[in-house]
Amino acid sequence: MTIQRIAYSAFVAFLASLLTLVSVSALSSSDRDESADDDLDPITLEALAEHDGAESCWKAIHGRVYDITDYLPNHPTAEEVILEWCGRDATEGWDNKRPGVPHSPRAESRLESYLVGRLAEKDGQSARRDDTAEKPGEAVADTARALSPAEDERLHRAMLGLPLDGRYRGVFGDGGEMQVSVQFDLRDGRLSSISFRHLAYRGVDYLVLEEDDAFYPVRVQYAQIAERLEGEPMTRIFALYEPERIVDDVDSFSGATLRGNKVISAIRNGLNRGVYSWP
């Protein structure tokens, strides 16, 4: 019995020591991260915005700036998906690989190998990872009050598998060419503020066409899609499988020949990628 007590006491002491070491290590790691941020080169938002393409792609995540140019060819999704985040703060996209699902610890570990600096605010101070933490004695504004699970509408919609209210961006590409890039807002499951950020096919950029161009009617038909989906429920996008129900025939271009499924794919891509910005 005495031997068992001694063994038990030794085991408890071992666990206590182990937990102490883990706690000290975590605190030390946090201190090292904070100190390391101070040693990083400050990068302004203006400087970050200069690296917004495949030739040089930088993005900011939680106050740190990463040059992921060399990683672009290895990214598992289409290149245009990740290019959307180049040259700006990409924290929202990083924390929502899918709605409410962040990137994995393995991806975060890999990301650190591309670290080049810290994001600086306009006053020259670093946008630290803990800059949103409440300071001791600081009152929290009513507008920033944390919602309870019973109040959180975003949580409710996510639990039901419904798209969250917010702004979305999605793309459709084929054969290595991005053909459609669409931006839209969702409010209570209804579409609004639909616009095309990119619209092209076989080298023709429809967004820059003039009225006398042979393919200008196609641009008009895409504009009709955006106009006629405005205020409609999300399920209305499936009517684009029969685009003649949505758009008019323009000159010699029949609505039946319009590839509405590209727009469907781009919108669904946006939903899969998650909220681009909150309302």
HELIX and SHEET records of a PDB file:
HELIX    1   1 THR A    2  ASP A   39  1                                  38    
HELIX    2   2 LEU A   45  ALA A   49  1                                   5    
HELIX    3   3 THR A   69  ASN A   74  5                                   6    
HELIX    4   4 GLU A   79  LEU A   83  1                                   5    
HELIX    5   5 THR A   91  ASP A   95  1                                   5    
HELIX    6   6 PRO A  105  LEU A  111  1                                   7    
HELIX    7   7 GLU A  112  TYR A  114  5                                   3    
HELIX    8   8 ASP A  142  ALA A  144  5                                   3    
HELIX    9   9 GLU A  153  MET A  159  1                                   7    
HELIX   10  10 TYR A  206  VAL A  208  5                                   3    
HELIX   11  11 TYR A  216  LEU A  229  1                                  14    
HELIX   12  12 MET A  234  TYR A  241  5                                   8    
HELIX   13  13 PRO A  243  ARG A  245  5                                   3    
HELIX   14  14 GLY A  255  THR A  257  5                                   3    
HELIX   15  15 GLY A  260  ARG A  273  1                                  14    
SHEET    1   A 5 PRO A  42  ILE A  43  0                                        
SHEET    2   A 5 LEU A 115  LEU A 119  1                                        
SHEET    3   A 5 ARG A  64  ASP A  67 -1                                        
SHEET    4   A 5 SER A  56  ILE A  61 -1                                        
SHEET    5   A 5 ASP A  52  GLY A  53 -1                                        
SHEET    1   B 5 PRO A  42  ILE A  43  0                                        
SHEET    2   B 5 LEU A 115  LEU A 119  1                                        
SHEET    3   B 5 ARG A  64  ASP A  67 -1                                        
SHEET    4   B 5 SER A  56  ILE A  61 -1                                        
SHEET    5   B 5 ARG A  88  ASP A  89  1                                        
SHEET    1   C 4 GLY A 166  ASP A 174  0                                        
SHEET    2   C 4 GLU A 177  ARG A 187 -1                                        
SHEET    3   C 4 ARG A 190  TYR A 201 -1                                        
SHEET    4   C 4 VAL A 204  ASP A 205 -1                                        
END                                                                             
